[in-house]
Amino acid sequence: MMLSTRALNRATLARQLLLERADLEVGSAVAHLGGLQAQEPQEPFVGLWSRLRTFDPASLSGLLREKRVVRTHLMRRTVHLVTATDALAWRSRHDAMLRQRMLGVYRADLACLDLNELRAAGAALFADDVPRSMGEVGRALAERWPAPGARILGEAVVAALVPTVQLPPRGLWRTNAGVKTLPIERWLGTDVDPPAPDGTDPVGVALVRRYLAAFGPAATADLRAWCGLAGLPKAVAEVRPELVSFRDERGRELLDLPDAPRPDEDTPAPVRFLPAFDNAILGYDDRSRIIDDEHKGLSVAGVRVVLVDGRVAGTWTVQDDVVQVTPLRALTRADRTALTEEARAVAGFLSDGATTRARVAASPR
């Protein structure tokens, strides 16, 4: 069966909690979404506000303080906000990918080092349980290995070799704080789950199911683009008997959970404001279901976007407490009315109700 691009769009919106705001507790929403990309610390708050019927930013800040969610380098070697449970379960499965991606940037700089020694030395720095910045880690290690430089050593350890988390106040609502890290086991008081025995991949199997629940129907290339893991064919093969398959308009095979929502393609889709680097866009290799090819560069440029009828139709910024929207295409009068109304709601959220000022620029000719 072939699924149109519009049908895939509606399925994505439903899975991403963007077709209807969900009545979920914040931690459950973070778990359902498989985490939120979070290198920009305030962006997950907008992402959750657009997805949950009632969202209090203090609830997410509380989960961070309570160690129920954490900020850590994980999928695609980017900072993600994930539940503590998922961080512990998934981190070992991502170790090789994190190391390989780090070496893809710094292989020549680190060629003279034994990375296992570097990892052990980095972990030993934290034996005193004192949180450290990436720079502090790098400078300490540069005393032993001066050639690569402190910046590279710090990044290699904190973002790849040692499982670490970024500690609050980083990531708290309306807080501008630098990055201080600790190893996951020291912050959470328990070790990360060990690698699975050879020939098995229970985490990979779980990731396939979790990805399809939040992003399906999708191709295996989409799954790989989301998590950054290349070695999932065995996991997909193990899960495949319980899945259903489709084709998209480009002829790719799409896999899905049989009972997951696939709304009719004519289901109305409300205006939604997405934060920078939202996984509703970045979670796919083929992003045509939600963004036109001519605009797909926005998804990796840290630009906030607006969905109109389910597709990226504009960008948005906040200047002088005014939410300003710049359309990327022509909009109907009804679209502009809905866009203005949602922009005012976003302004109210970001200002704690102090202002609802919004401005929608003219559409391009």
Secondary structure by P-SEA (a helix, b strand, c coil): ccccaaaaaaaaaaaacccccccccaaaaaaaaccccccccaaaaaaaaaccccccaaaaaaaaaaccbbbbbccccccccccaaaaaaccccaaaaaaaaaaacccccccccaaaaaaaaaaaaacccccccaaaaaaaaaaccccccaaaaaaaaccccccccccccccccccccccccccccccccccccccccccccaaaaaaaaaaaaccccccaaaaaaaccccccaaaaaaacccccccccccbbbbbbccccccccccccccbbbbcccccccccccccccccccccccccccbbbbbbccccccbbbbbccccbbbbbcccccaaaaaaaaaaaaaaaaaaaccccbbbbbccccc
